[in-house]
């Protein structure tokens, strides 16, 4: 196939999305794969990206072993860690060119079409990004589910599980949320059979929809957990210094959080121009700055 192709990847903790663009930014194919968070499970992340590449190649009749004319542009969870980044580059060295950035930065660039803006990404985890006019950026949170990712799906699911076991132990009174959680794990028999063993970020985030559903049904406990999540997101917006910049909200929980976050911040949350895959393309084509993130 003539011309350079762009294999753009949004590698997140729950799933991996890929898209093939040509030089004119025409979408040639889309595909999805498994989890691809390099901090949680590097081998799985690399496998997921490989599988997505094979799907996209098949969709356009391209030999997946022919990578010389392909630019790989990845926005990946955990890729701002140098060790993870270096291992990824080594794994993907057969591609002709590479553009590597965090998944949150890719989402920021896509949402704002490469222009100065601010973004909160809320899905399994949480990240806040701000792009300034000089091309520098800041990142807040995205520290992982054990110490950070406050207000995201994993955070919601963890608190729902804690509430469930507190009610089981008699420490807290039962609620509609605890009943829904107990049903989801198979009750006490399910717990005794290991329903809570080997918990990870993805499994914890899978409980977030129960929190949202019970909050919508006016369960006070679920509403309190959800309110706490929004409180964190409000504080995240505050530290992004975004008063004079467009604000975007993306991620799997964005639709659920957008009305509450807009109300609490008093800010208009703009509709994104494009997604993280589009952001990867803009960086790869030099139409947006590469990631130069300042921490702290």
N, C-alpha and C positions, 0 to 999 in steps of 0.2 A: 504494500500500500504506500503510495507516494506521500511525502511530507511527514513532518514529525507528529507523533501522537503523544497525548498527555494522559497518563494513567494516574488519576487523582483518587486519593483514598482518605476517607474519614474513619480513622481507627479508634473506636471507643470501647469502653469497658463492657458494654452489652452486645454490641454488634459492630461489624465492619462494613462500610458502604464503599463501593467503587464506581467510578465513571470514566469512560473514555471520551476524550475530546480530540478534535482535529485542530489544526493551527488557526482556523477561523472561529474557534470556540463552539463548534457544532457538536452536540451530544451524539455520540455514535452508539453507546450502549451503557446500561446500568446493571449492577449486580450487588448482592449482599452476601455476607459471610458471618462467621462466628465472632466471639469476643476478640478484641485486639488491643488490650491494655498492656503496654510493655513493662510497666512496674509490677503488675500482678502476675503475669504469666507470659514471658517473652517467647518461648517456643510456640504457644498457642497463637499469639499475636502474629508471628511470622507465618504460621500455617494458614491462618485466616486470610491474610493478604495474598498469599500464594494461590489459594483457592479462588479468590475473587478475580485475580489476574487470569487464571485459566478460564473462568466463566466468560469474562469480557473478551478474551481472545477468541473463544469459540463463537461468540455472538457475531463477530465480524469476519470470521474465517481467517484469523491471523495465527501464525505459528507461535505458541507461547514461549518457545525457546529463542525466538528472534526478538531481542530486547534492545539492540544497538540504537535503533531509531526512536526509542520510547523514553520520554521524560517521566520519571516517577515523582509525583508530588504528594507528600503524605502529611496530613495533620493528625498526629498520633498522641493519645494519652500516654504520658510518661516519657515522651521523647525529648523533653528538655533536660532530662538526666543524661549526662555525658556518656556514662557507661552503656546505657540502653541505646542511645543514639549511635555510638560507634559500632555496637554489635549489629544494629539494623543496617547501617551502611555496608558493613562487610557482607551481610547476608544478601543484599540487593545490588552488589557491585556490577552485575551484568547489565543493568539498565544503563542507557546511554548517558543520562543526566539525572540528577536528583535535586529536589527541593524539599527540605524537611522542616517541619514546624510543629508546635503543639496543636492539638485538636481545637482548643479554645481560640488560639490565634487565627487558625484557618476559618473558624466560624465568624470571628470578628471581621476579617477581611471580606468574606463573602457577604455578610450582612450589610456592611457599610460601603460596599463596592470599592474597597481600598482607601476610602477617605477617613480622616480623623473621626473617631466615634468611640462609643463604649458598648460593651456587651456583657451580659450575664448568661452563662450557659448552665442550665439546670436539668440534669438527667439523672443517671445513676450517681454521678458526682456533681460538683459545682465548681465553676471557675468564673472569675471576673477579669475582663481584659479592657484596656484602654489604649488606643492608638493616638499618638500626638502628631502634630503637624511636621515635626522634624524626623518622623519615621521611627522614633523610639516608642516603646510600649511598656506597660506595667501589667503584671499578672497578680491576682490576689486569690487566695485559696487554691484549690486543685492539689491539696496536700495528701490526698488519699483518704480512704474511708475510715481508717482507724483514728486519725488525729484531725482530719479536716473534712472537706466536702459537705460543709454545714448547710442544711436546708435542702439537700438533694434526696433522691429516691432511696439511697442506702441509709441516709440519716433518718428519714421517715420510717423505713422498715425496721430499723434497729429499735427505735423508740416504741413502735407498736409491739414488737416482740417482748421488750422489757416489761411493757404494761401487761401483756398476756401472762407472763410468768409471775409477775407480782400478784395478779388476781388469783392465779392458781395456788400461790403460797399463802393467800389470805392477807397479804400486806396492803393490797388495794382492793376496793370494791369492784365487782364485775361491771362490764359496760357492753354496749353493742359492739364496740371495736374488739374487746377481748373475746367475745363470743364468735365473731367473724374470724378472728385469728386462730382460735382453737379449732374451728371447723376446717380452716385451710391447711392445718398441719395434721389433721386426722385425729384430733382430740388427744387424750392421755395415751391411748394405744400408739398413736403416731409418734408422740414424744418418746415413748419407751422403745420404739423401733428405730430411733435415731433421726427424727425429722429435723433436729437442730444441729446435727453433726456436720462438720465440714462447711460451715457457713462462709460465704465470701460476699463480695460487694454485689454481684449480680443476684444471688439468692436473696439477700436482704432487700435489695431494691424491688424485687418482685412482690413484696408486701405493700409497697407504696400505694397501689391502686385501692387497696382495702381502706387505707387511711383516708384517701380522697373520697371514696364512696360513703364511708361512715360520717365524715365531716359534712358531706352534702345532705345526709339524712339527719343532721343535727345531733350527732353523738358528741357530748361535751368533751370527752377525752380526745377523740379524733380531731375535733375542732381546735383544741388546745395545742396538739402536736403540730397541726398544720399552721396555726398562727405563729408558733415558735420558729417554724421553717421560714416563713415569710419575714419574720423579724431579722433573721440572719441575712436574708437576701437584701433587705432594706439597708442594713449596715454595710453590706458589700458594695451596693450602689454608691453609698456615701464616700467610701474610701477610693473610688475610681476617679474622683475629681471630674465628674461628668456633667457639671451644671451647664456648661456651654457647648455640649456635644450631643449628637443624636444618641439615644439609648435603645439598644436592641435586647431581646430576650429569646434565646433559642434552647433547644434540647427537648427531650422526651416529656418533660413536665412543664414546658413553657406555656402551653395553652391553659393548663390548670392554674398556674401561678400568675399569669399576666394581669387579670383583673385586680387581684389582691395587691400585687406589687405596684401597679399603677396608682391605686387608691392610696396606699400607704406612703408612697414617695411623692405623690402629687405631680408625677411626671408622665408625659405622654411617651408610651413605648412604641417605637416605630416598627413598621413592617419591614422585614429584612429584604434587601435587594436580591440576595442569593444565599445559598447554603455554604457549608464548609468545603464541599467539593469545588464549588465555584471559586472560593477563596484560595484553595490550593492552586487552581489554574492561574489566577491573577498573579500570585507570587511566582509561579514557575515561568510565566511569560514576561516577568519583569514589569508588570503593570501595577504592582503593589510592592511595598518594601518587604524584604525578608524579615524574619522575626529578630528584633533586637530588644529583648525584654530586660528591664531593670527590676530586680527583686529588692524588697525592703524599702 
